[in-house]
Amino acid sequence: MATDPAATDYRVAVSVAESDQIGQLMRTAIDIARDRDGDVFVISVVGESRSSPFWVFRDEVIKEEFSGDRRELLDRAIAIAEGTNVDVDGRLVVADSVASGILTAATDCDADAILMGWHARRHSDILMGHIVDDVVASAPCDVLVEKIGPTANGVETICLPAGPGAHTALAAGVCHAIARANEARVDVLRVVAPDASDETREEAETLVAEAASAVGDVATTTNVVEGEDVAETLVSAAEERDVTVIGGGGGSRLRRVVVGSTARTVGRRAETTVIVATRPQGARSWLARRLS
């Protein structure tokens, strides 16, 4: 496959690090790439700490002699795309940290989105794991973080929590891709307090209508639901669907992370698959990147 950025309309860079995540991550990446006539670029990072004795070797020697299972993971990920009509390429990347390797490779291949797996953590001073946090903080493009849920026979229903701004628009595009590939329905919802004002309810109705419009030409439902706790209500909604795609806005500037607490809570607590879709500050949409 040609890796010329100009040769594709959209490129998803997928970071593979653990064997139990490869299948689901690649299916998501392929769905998104196919939906936008794009391709997939797989990244597998070989760590090279400067405190390690390996740093004295050239990168090619490290890849050849010290990559361990990283080459196998890369080859497995690429093999999954066979027969999908989506071009997939990839490479081993030597870097002093996984995050820097992902960012460098994504920049080099001119990725429009980075897709990563996520193990939910409960430690209060870790937002989504140090690697994910660092990538989201510095990414030049959109970032999709997928917490792998239990294996299912297919995707029939997708939950899209509606909110204002670019994060929800990005999530809506991901929903369209997954729904189109699986002939699934997207349930768009917005949570309001039981005592919410008429104005708040009207704003919620507008948000769900706009999000449904952004999803596009797949089956959708829209609903404004009441709940005392937004995150708790969304966790319950997520567990009634196969996949939830939630915009990840609202993070603290001091933490340099643009992932809101609601998205993190839903990702941690829902037992089903959750994809957090984040457009970092300064990152342009794929359309704007292609037009520039």
C-alpha positions in Angstrom: 0.0 0.0 0.0 1.2 3.5 -0.8 1.8 5.6 2.3 1.7 8.9 0.5 -0.7 11.0 2.6 -2.1 12.6 -0.5 -3.2 9.2 -1.8 -6.0 8.8 0.7 -9.0 10.9 1.9 -8.7 9.8 5.5 -6.1 7.9 7.5 -6.7 6.2 10.9 -3.5 5.4 12.8 -4.0 2.5 15.2 -1.7 1.8 18.1 -1.5 -1.9 18.9 0.0 -2.9 22.2 -1.9 -5.9 23.6 -3.1 -9.0 21.8 -6.6 -9.0 23.3 -7.4 -5.5 21.9 -6.2 -6.0 18.3 -9.3 -7.5 16.8 -11.7 -4.9 18.1 -9.4 -2.0 17.4 -8.9 -3.1 13.9 -12.6 -3.6 13.3 -13.3 -0.1 14.5 -10.5 1.4 12.4 -11.6 -0.4 9.3 -15.2 0.7 9.8 -14.1 4.3 10.1 -11.6 4.2 7.2 -14.1 2.5 4.9 -16.8 5.1 5.7 -14.5 7.9 4.6 -12.7 6.1 1.7 -9.6 6.0 3.7 -6.9 3.6 4.9 -5.4 2.4 8.2 -1.9 2.7 9.4 -0.9 0.4 12.3 1.7 1.5 14.9 3.5 -0.8 17.2 6.0 0.9 19.5 9.3 -0.6 20.7 10.4 1.1 23.9 13.9 2.5 24.0 14.5 4.2 27.3 17.8 6.1 27.5 18.5 4.3 30.7 18.3 1.1 28.8 21.4 -0.6 27.3 19.6 -0.8 24.0 19.8 2.9 23.3 23.3 2.5 21.9 22.0 0.4 19.0 20.6 1.8 15.8 16.8 1.7 15.5 16.9 -1.0 12.8 18.9 -3.3 15.1 16.5 -2.7 17.9 13.6 -3.6 15.7 15.3 -6.7 14.5 16.7 -8.0 17.7 14.7 -6.5 20.6 11.2 -6.0 19.4 9.8 -9.0 21.2 6.2 -9.6 20.4 5.7 -6.2 18.8 6.4 -7.4 15.3 3.9 -10.3 15.8 1.2 -7.8 17.0 1.8 -5.6 14.0 1.6 -8.5 11.5 -1.6 -9.8 13.2 -3.2 -6.4 13.0 -2.4 -6.0 9.3 -3.6 -9.5 8.5 -7.1 -8.7 10.0 -7.7 -6.3 7.1 -7.3 -8.9 4.4 -10.4 -9.1 2.3 -12.0 -5.9 3.7 -11.1 -3.7 0.7 -9.4 -1.3 3.1 -5.7 -0.7 2.6 -3.6 -1.2 5.7 0.1 -0.6 6.2 2.1 -0.2 9.4 5.5 -0.1 11.0 7.5 -0.7 14.2 8.5 2.5 15.8 11.4 2.9 18.2 10.9 5.6 20.8 11.9 6.5 24.3 8.2 6.3 25.3 5.1 4.7 23.8 3.3 8.1 23.7 6.1 9.8 21.8 6.3 6.9 19.4 2.6 7.1 18.6 2.7 10.8 18.2 5.7 10.8 15.9 4.3 8.0 13.7 0.9 9.6 13.5 2.5 12.9 12.4 4.8 11.2 9.9 1.9 9.4 8.2 -0.3 12.5 8.4 -3.1 10.7 10.3 -6.5 12.2 10.6 -7.3 10.2 13.7 -5.4 8.2 16.3 -7.2 5.1 17.7 -5.9 3.6 20.9 -7.1 0.9 23.3 -7.7 1.8 27.0 -7.7 -0.2 30.2 -10.0 1.6 32.6 -8.2 2.7 35.8 -9.6 3.7 39.1 -6.5 5.6 40.5 -7.7 9.2 41.1 -4.6 10.9 39.7 -4.6 9.0 36.4 -7.2 10.2 33.9 -7.1 7.6 31.2 -3.6 6.1 31.8 -0.4 8.0 31.3 0.1 7.0 27.7 -3.4 8.0 26.6 -3.2 11.2 28.6 0.0 12.2 26.9 -1.2 11.4 23.4 -4.5 13.3 23.9 -2.5 16.3 25.3 -0.2 16.6 22.3 -2.0 15.0 19.4 -2.1 16.9 16.1 -5.3 15.2 15.1 -8.5 13.6 16.5 -8.0 10.9 19.1 -10.3 7.9 19.7 -9.8 5.9 22.8 -11.6 2.6 22.9 -12.3 0.6 26.0 -12.9 -3.0 24.8 -16.1 -4.5 26.1 -17.1 -8.2 26.1 -17.0 -9.9 22.7 -20.4 -9.7 20.9 -21.7 -11.4 17.8 -22.3 -8.0 16.3 -23.3 -4.4 16.8 -27.0 -3.7 16.8 -27.4 -0.5 18.9 -25.0 2.4 19.5 -25.4 5.1 22.2 -24.5 8.7 21.3 -24.7 11.1 24.2 -25.4 14.6 22.7 -23.4 17.6 23.7 -22.3 20.9 22.2 -19.1 21.4 20.1 -16.6 19.5 18.1 -16.3 16.4 20.3 -19.9 15.3 19.8 -19.6 16.0 16.0 -16.5 13.7 15.9 -18.4 11.1 18.0 -21.4 11.3 15.5 -19.1 10.6 12.6 -17.7 7.5 14.4 -21.3 6.3 15.1 -22.2 6.7 11.4 -19.2 4.5 10.4 -19.9 1.8 12.9 -23.7 1.8 12.2 -23.2 1.7 8.5 -20.8 -1.2 8.7 -23.1 -3.2 11.0 -26.6 -2.0 9.9 -27.0 -0.8 13.5 -29.2 1.9 15.0 -27.8 5.0 16.8 -29.7 6.1 19.9 -29.0 9.8 20.5 -29.8 11.1 24.0 -29.3 14.0 26.3 -29.7 13.9 30.1 -31.5 16.6 32.0 -32.3 17.0 35.7 -35.9 16.1 36.7 -36.5 19.7 37.7 -34.9 21.1 34.5 -36.4 24.3 33.2 -38.3 24.5 29.9 -35.4 26.4 28.4 -33.0 23.6 29.4 -35.2 21.0 27.9 -35.5 22.9 24.7 -31.8 23.2 24.5 -31.5 19.5 25.0 -34.0 18.8 22.2 -31.9 21.0 19.9 -28.7 19.2 20.8 -30.1 15.7 20.2 -31.6 16.9 16.9 -28.2 18.4 15.8 -26.3 15.2 16.8 -28.8 13.0 15.0 -28.3 15.2 11.9 -24.5 14.9 12.2 -24.8 11.1 12.4 -26.3 11.1 8.9 -28.0 8.5 6.8 -28.4 5.6 9.2 -31.2 4.6 11.5 -31.4 6.9 14.6 -33.6 7.6 17.5 -33.6 10.8 19.7 -34.5 11.1 23.3 -34.2 13.6 26.2 -34.1 11.6 29.4 -34.2 12.6 33.1 -31.6 11.7 35.6 -30.3 13.0 38.9 -26.7 12.1 37.9 -25.7 12.6 34.3 -22.8 10.1 34.3 -24.8 7.4 36.2 -27.7 7.8 33.7 -25.3 7.5 30.8 -23.7 4.4 32.3 -27.1 2.7 32.5 -27.8 3.7 28.9 -24.5 2.4 27.7 -25.1 -1.0 29.3 -28.3 -1.3 27.3 -26.4 -0.8 24.0 -23.6 -2.7 22.3 -21.3 0.4 21.8 -21.3 3.9 23.2 -19.4 6.7 21.5 -19.1 9.8 23.7 -17.4 13.1 23.1 -14.5 13.7 25.4 -14.6 17.4 26.1 -14.3 19.4 29.3 -10.9 18.5 30.6 -8.7 20.8 32.8 -6.2 23.0 31.1 -3.9 22.5 34.1 -3.9 18.7 33.5 -3.3 19.3 29.7 -5.9 16.8 28.9 -9.1 17.4 27.0 -11.2 14.5 28.3 -14.2 15.4 30.5 -15.1 13.7 33.7 -18.4 12.3 32.3 -16.7 10.5 29.5 -14.1 9.0 31.8 -16.8 7.8 34.2 -18.8 6.2 31.5 -15.7 4.6 30.1 -14.6 3.2 33.5 -18.0 2.0 34.7 -19.9 0.7 31.7 -19.3 -3.0 31.0 -19.8 -2.6 27.3 -17.5 -1.1 24.7 -17.0 2.7 25.0 -15.2 4.9 22.6 -14.2 8.4 23.8 -13.9 10.7 20.8 -11.7 13.8 21.5 -10.6 16.7 19.3 -7.7 18.1 21.2 -7.3 21.9 21.3 -5.5 23.1 18.2 -6.3 19.9 16.2 -8.2 20.6 13.0 -10.9 18.4 11.7 -10.0 16.0 8.9 -11.9 18.1 6.3 -10.0 21.2 7.3 -6.7 19.3 7.1 -7.5 18.0 3.7 -8.5 21.4 2.4 -5.4 23.2 3.7 
